[in-house]
């Protein structure tokens, strides 16, 4: 069952009840079948990988990109115009950081016709960052810089009003979770019409 909120954020029902883990792991586990195969030894990695699984499951159901943002909520919209190659070329050279080569160049082999792939990674990393926060983990500090990097890459995807709402929501989440953005990135984000 789904219920639309403001035409973009959608409430979705869990497909099963899960109570054996922490709240955030129960959340993602409840959106996948028991034999889903996305579990990892570390709960933060489980949240990240399960997010990919949930996004794929929802895309299969609704036949368009869907991005799980925890709490039985997702965003969905049409596939953005262009290619992953277009996204890669539009990222200013000074913002091409450690993940650029793998996620925007090498990934074109598999995801070139789905530039929303960048949003899938953004949602998985932000959900993992939220897991780190909720689980009160002091390790895994490398997640926040990855979120910051994917915010920049996501903003380089051709967007429409629904995509802009999704990205603004994710930017707000990231900042609430303590992601630090350097001044040049802040200027870039604001220049693209987003609020910080």
Order of alpha helices (4+ residues) and beta strands (2+ residues): beta-beta-alpha-alpha-beta-beta-alpha-alpha-alpha-alpha-alpha-alpha
